[in-house]
Amino acid sequence: MSKPFLSMRPRAEYASDPYNSRGRRIAQAPSAERTPYQRDKDRIIHCSAFRRLKGKTQVFVSHEGDYYRTRLTHSLEVAQIARSIARVLGVDEDLSECLALAHDLGHPPFGHSGEEALAESMEPYGGFDHNAQTLRIVESLEHRYAKYDGLNLTWETLEGIAKHNGPLLQVGESSQKLPWALRALEDWERLELHTFAGPEAQVAAISDDIAYNNHDIDDGLRAGLFTVEEISDQVPVVKSAFDDARKRFPDASEDRIIHEVIRDLIGIMIVDVINETNRRVENAAPKSADDVRALDHAVVTFSDSFREKERPLRKFLFENMYRHYKVNRMMGQASRVVQELFELFIEDPEILPTEMRVMCEGPHNAKTARIICDYIAGMTDSFAIAEHKKLFSVSGYLQS
């Protein structure tokens, strides 16, 4: 073979070193078989919050159809893209994949509508944020191990979860702007929230953007929320991809053309990220992952020119998918389910399951509200609907 595979690229100087991790909150003996980041990834995959992603909405409520993405399939797709980018850049694949798999653990049922409803309900009690809830899950709510609560993940994984969307604080800024669930963590300052995350976390974050942009095109077309012609008329990069696919496969069915276009767009975005990252690395010359954190800008990102091409796509999806009347109707009902469950539980916590009820401190109490929030945030779409039916319908209760 005349050229080596891209996967044969040597480890980058600025990659996170699994053998030089900042460690875990509770020290553990190293594994002879797995690096610390591989262990983190395995802990994520085996935790109950990860399994529940199967029943949580990406855009469509999970029972709308088996073909649409859920939080679980989305997370797996993000992980695949993150592995590909990390491998070519020479950063740690396991840490990138781990963060991709973990990034949505804290999402409540019913997607962003569920999150908005829960945040509104929790506003008097410290609020709700899904990234902070992910940290709460992996630090305390998962009860798998005899010696400690949570998953006892490495510092690098916790940092990547916290800073999925970049720095949370400016230097000298008050911590009061942080979500309550994050400030409630033991020694949260150790996560250095005023800096960018390490390179692997940045890979996971941009992979999230790549995955949902392209797969929302696929789901939106499948659901009939818009047509190929409509998105092609308004999004030049998509039109170009369809024109190219039809030239290469003139006899292919429309369904196959759509899949080819999605594949091509993902590839185009990955190549742009790799080229832009290499350019930024060459300019900044980081010698370690901490050098990447110390920069005043992200290293792993789209180029400015591609951001311009991507902007019409985001605008189109917002207007024609996320705000489509069919999605609005569905999510309006979903929001009411979350709000009404919260209102009922905060008024009468005695109707909560026993393991939660015994921890509560009465109606309209901040501790009680957080327990209710954890309960609702952990629900799948179908469980939330069933719980609502059971509690608000006599026939639903009798059938339970």
Number of C-alpha atoms within 10 A of each C-alpha: 4 4 5 8 9 12 13 10 13 12 16 19 14 22 22 23 20 18 11 8 15 11 16 16 14 10 9 10 5 11 10 6 8 12 17 25 26 18 19 23 22 14 20 21 15 11 18 16 23 19 16 17 27 19 20 27 28 25 23 22 23 24 13 11 10 8 10 22 24 23 27 21 15 23 27 17 21 27 27 18 24 32 25 18 25 26 21 19 27 19 26 23 24 24 32 34 28 28 31 32 26 28 25 23 29 25 27 31 33 34 22 18 22 26 21 18 22 24 19 14 21 20 10 12 18 15 17 26 21 20 23 22 26 23 24 20 23 24 20 14 17 17 16 14 10 6 8 13 15 19 21 21 21 21 16 26 25 24 21 28 28 25 23 23 15 19 19 19 16 11 10 7 10 9 15 9 10 15 18 17 20 21 15 12 14 10 10 14 12 10 17 16 20 18 22 26 32 28 29 32 32 26 35 33 26 23 31 22 13 23 22 19 18 20 19 19 24 18 18 22 17 15 17 10 17 17 14 16 10 12 20 17 11 14 18 15 17 24 18 13 20 22 13 16 19 17 9 12 12 10 10 13 10 11 12 13 21 21 14 20 24 22 14 18 20 19 14 15 22 21 15 17 24 20 17 19 21 16 15 18 16 10 9 13 14 20 13 16 19 17 14 25 20 15 14 10 14 20 24 28 24 22 17 10 9 16 12 11 14 18 11 17 22 13 13 17 19 12 11 17 23 19 13 15 12 14 17 14 11 16 22 15 15 21 21 15 23 28 19 16 20 22 15 16 21 25 14 14 26 15 13 17 10 10 8 16 18 13 12 20 14 17 16 16 15 17 15 22 27 19 20 23 24 19 15 21 23 24 22 24 26 17 15 21 17 16 18 19 17 16 15 15 12 10 11 14 14 8 9 9
